[in-house]
């Protein structure tokens, strides 16, 4: 159960936020700017490739990097197939995972390696395999990670991941400012990264945690610039600067100093409390955002959620709307309004509509609303403000990242200090 009183207590949120979830979400704009600088220093902006790759292969480790592959696939569209290489192994630990190139991969293909860790031996082996096949290799990984040396040895390009090394134990959320400076920093630029240290606690610095908000942008931005250089998607540096500005504005709207009734992320967190979110998406990039939101809800607050794209979601989730969990069809109409709902442990569905610009101007949103209302299921809607496709994508990611963070922190207050993540 969500502790709603915590949401409007910034100081208490700071004490509960041991993993820096809110700060990670707030620094997304700064990480975009740092990512642009890192990509420029690595030489991506100066690339002048001859033609496009036949296919883009993406090897990603963790939930955050997997979203990067999903987003790149959605953004590239029909320009080029984007294939995610699925790892195998006896465990989910970084040292146990292995990746393999498909048999057809060769010199005309591009391999992208995306990881917030950089110590995975399986990714190093993959880079060496790609070198033998003649594939071009580009990796985004923490500065100084072991993978960097391997990629350089394979004549590839290693781009440092944009990170922040703020100590979250001293974060101050009590500022009256609503922007990124409300998170205890005098500047919205992340500090210079420290050298790679594989033996440090990976759950404290959020750049090492693939599920923490902010990690996504540190990995994604250099690859967007690479896609722009290769002609796969239009994402120049000035467009990404506008994305950073949009993320800053989203942080102002969703930050901990903003009260719940005027904070879209806090409001959505309250609406999703004790609910089964049915995340319905519409638009080119909304699908990956919805799947990322469902993954974050599972990874951070530990809440189940289902994501599907419209209009297929209307049939895929219809049975869930018709028979709410814990109720029998024969007596669902006899719901006792005065029952003790504290003892009612069942999750009731709630539709969450994430909308980008639907293709061709056609929209299934009216049908989605009609279906939800017909089954007396509440529906929450998130639609970005006007702007480019990338800006709309950034706003949806920011809103859902903050929502997952608030749900996680609200649930964590029910635990003892030793149980907190």
N, C-alpha and C positions, 0 to 999 in steps of 0.2 A: 504494500500500500504506500502511495506517495505521501510524504510529509509536506503538505501544501504550505505550512507555516515557514518552512525552510526557504521556499522560493523567494520570498520577499525579505530575507535576512542575509544580505551579502556577506557579512562577516562569518556567519555560520556556514554559508556555502564555501567560503575559502577554506575553513577548517576541515570540511568534509571532502574537499577536492584534492585528495592526496596524489592523484595521477595527472593533475593539470588538465582536465578535460575542457573546462571552460576557457582556460587560457589558450589551449591548443586551437579551439574554434575561433577565438578572437584574433589570434595572430595569423590567420590564414592569409589575409591581405598582405601582410609583411613577408610571409613566406613566398608568395607569388613574386614579389619584387626581388627578393633574394634569389629565387629560382631563375629569373630573367638574367640577373647579373652572373650567376654561376654558369648558365648556358652560354652567355656571351664570352666569358673568360675561357670556356672550354672550346670555343670556336664554332658552335652550332650556327650562330647568326651569320657567319662568313661562309657557310657551306654553299656550294653551287653544284649540286649533283646533276649528272646527265640522265634525265628521265626518272621515272618512278620505279620503286622495287616491285617485283612480281607479287610478293606477299610479305606481310609483316608478321613475324613470329614473336610472341610475348611470353617470356618466362617470368612469372611473378611468384613471390613467396609471401604468404600472409593475406589477410582479408583486405587491407588497404590497397596493396599492389594489385590484387585481383580486380578490384574496382577500376584501377587504372586501365587494365586490359579491356574491361567491359566498356568503359567510356571511349577509349580509342576506337574500338570496333564500331560503336554507334556514330561517332563523329566522322570516321572515314567513309562510312556508307558504301556506295558502290565504287568509290575511287580505287580501292585496293582491299583485298581480303585480309582481315586481321585474325590470326589464329592464336589462341591461348594454348600454351603447352602445359598440360596437366601433369603435376608431379606424381610420382609413385614412391612408395617406401613402407617400411614396417611401422613407422610412427610419424607423428606430425612435427617432430623436432627438426630443427634446421639441418642438423648433421645427418639425418636419416633420409632426407628427400633427394630424389634424383629426377632429372629431366633428360629427355631425348629428342633430338630433331626428327621430324618425319623423313621418310626415305627420299622424298622429292626435293628437299631443301638443298639449295646450291648457291652459286655466286650471284644470282640475280635477286636473292631474298635478303631481307633485313631482320636481324635478331635483336630484340630489345630485352634487356635484363633489368628487372625492377625489384629492388629490395631495400627496406629500411635497416637491414642488418649488415649484410655484406660479408659474413663469415661462412656462408653455406658452401660446403665443398661440392655439392651437386651443381651449383651454378658455375663454379670455376671449371668443372669438367665439361659443362655445356659450352662455355666460351671456347675451350680448347677444341671441342668437337666442331663447332661452327668455323673456327679458323681452318681446320683441315678440309672442311667442305667448301671454303671460299666465301662464306656468308659474311656480310658486314655486321659488326657487333657494336651496339651502343648500350651502355649500362648507366643507370642512375642509382647511386649507392652512397652511403656516408663517406665523407672525406677520409682518406687514409685506410679504408677497410681493405682486407686481404683481396677481395674481388677486384679492386682497382688495379692492382699489380698484374693480376691474371689477364684482365681485359687489355691492358697496355701491351702485355706480351703477345697477345693475339692480334696486335695491330688494330685494336678497336678503339673506341672513344668512351672514356669514363667521365661522367659528369657528376660533380658533388651534389648530393641531396641537400636542399635547403633545410636547415634545422634551427632549433632554438635550445639553448642550454640554461634556461632560467630555472632557478631553484623554486619549486612550487610550494615548499613549506613556508616560505616567507611572502607568498603572494598576498597582496592587499586588494580586497574587493570593495573596500569601503569608500572609494573615491566617488565624488558626485559627478565626475565626468562619465559620459556614456560611451565614449569611443574606446579604442584599444588601450589608451592610457589608463583606463579604469582598472586595468588588470595588473597594476603594480609596476609598470614600466614607463619611463619618461619618453621613450621613443617607440614607434611602431615597427622598427626594424629589429629583427632577431640579432642576437649577439653573434660574434664570430664563433664557429664551431670549434670544439676542443678536439684534439687528436683521438683517433679511434681507440677505444678501450674495451676489448671484448669481455673483460671480466667484471665490468661494472653492472650494477643492477639495471636490467633492461626495463623494469616497470616504473622507474623513477623519471629518467629523461624521456619525454614523450616521442622524441625522434626515433627511439628504438622500439616503440610500440605501434604495430601496424593498425591497431583498432582505434587509436587516439585521434580525435579530430585535428586537422592540420597536417598530419602525415601525408594525406592524399596529395595536397598541393605541392609539397616538397618534391614529390616523385613525378607528378603529372606535368608541371610547367615546362621542364626541358624537353619533354617528348612532344608537347604541343608545338613548341618552336621548331623541333625537328620535322614534324609533319608539315609545318608551314614551308620549311626550306625544301622539302621533297615534293611539294605540291599536292599532298594528300588531304590537307585541310587548311583553310585560311585562318591563321592565328598569329599575326605579327606581334611584335613586342608592344606596340602602342595599344593594340586590342587587349592584351593581357594586363596592361596598366589599368585599363578601365575595369577589368575583372577584379583587380586588387581593390580599386575604389569601391566597387559594388560590395565586396566582402567586408570592407571597413564599415560601410553603411549598415549592412546586415548585423554586424557586431554591435553597432550602436542601438539598433532596434531590439536585439535579443540578449543583450548583456545582463549580468546579474543585478546591476543597479536600476534596471527598468522594472517597474511593478508588473505583476502578472496580467492585469486587465488590459494593458497596452503593449504587452510583450508577446508576439506571436508564438515564440518557441515555448515559453512557460505555459501559455494558454493551451497549446497542443499537448504538452506533457500532462496537464491536468485532465484533458479530455481522454487521453489514452490510458489513464490510470485504471487498472482492473478491467481492461478491455482487450479484446483480440483484434489488433489492427489488421484490416484488410487493405493493403496499400495498392491503389489503382493508379496507374500512370498513363499519361497520354503525351506524346511528343517524341521527337528524335532522341533527346538525351534524358528524358524523364525516366525511361525504363531502368537504366543503370543506377540512377539516383534512388529509385524506389527499392531496388534490390540491395543497394548499399544501406539504406535506412533499415530494412529488415535485418540485415546482418549486424548492424550496430546495436539494434534493440536486443538481439540475442547475445552479443558479445559484452555489452556494457551493463545494462540493467538486468540482463537475463530474462527477457520477455519474449514470448513467441510472437511472430508476425508472419503474414503471408503477403507476397508481392506478385502482381500480375499486371499485364498491360491491357488497356482497353483496345478493342471491345471484347477480346477473349475473356477478360476477367468477369464479365457479366454472366457467362455460363460456368466458368471454372469455380466461382465462389457463390453461385446462387444457392446451393444446398446449405452453405454455412449461414446464409441470411435467413433461409426458411426455417431452420431448426437451430436456434441458439444453443450453445453448449450447456448441458445440464438440464435441458427441458425436454419434455415428452410432447410429441405433436398433438396428442389427444387433449392435453390440459394446458397448452401454452397460452390459451386465451384466458385462463383463470388466474393469471399472475396476481398475487396478493400484494397490493400496493403498500400495505402496512407491515409486511414481513420484516424480520430483522435481517437487513442486508449485510451486516457485519459477518454473519455466519454463512452467507452465500458465496462460496468459493469459486463458482463458475465464472468463466470469462465470457463476456457478451461481445459480439462483433461490433466493430466500429469501422466504417469505411473512411479511408484517408485518400483524397484525390489530389495527386500531384500532376500539375499540368504545365507542359511546355507549349510551344505552338504546334497544334495538330497539323499533319501534312494535308495539303490540298484544301485547307479550310474546313474539312469535315471533322466533326467532334462527336464522340460518344458520351460526353459529359451529361447531357440532358437525360439520356437513357440510364446512366449510372445513378443519377439523383432519383429518378423515378423508381428504379429497382430498390434502392435503399429505403426510400420513404414508404414504398409499398409494403415492406417488411418491418416497418417501424424501427429501422436501424439508423442511428445518427450518422452523419457524414461530416467530415472536416475537409476543407479545401485549402490548398496552397497553390497560389499562382503568382509567378514573379512579376515584377514591374516591367515596364517597357525597356527595351534595350536589345543588344545583340544576343545571339543564341548562347554564346559563352557566358555573358553576364546573367542570363536567365538560369543557366545551369549552375553557376556559382551561387546565386541566391537560394535556389532550392537545396543545394548541398549545405549551405550555412544554416538554414532554418532547421533542417533535419538533424544536423550535427548538434546544434544547441539543444534541440528537443531530447535527443538520446542522452546527452550529458545531464540535463536536469532530471530525467527519469532515473538515471543511475545514481545521482547524488541523493535524490529523495528516498530511494530505496535503501541506500547505504546507511542512512541514519537509524534504521531499525536494528543495525548490527552493533556489536561491541567494537571498540577501537581495534582490537586484535583481529577482527574479521574484515575490517575495511580493506579494499584493494590498495 
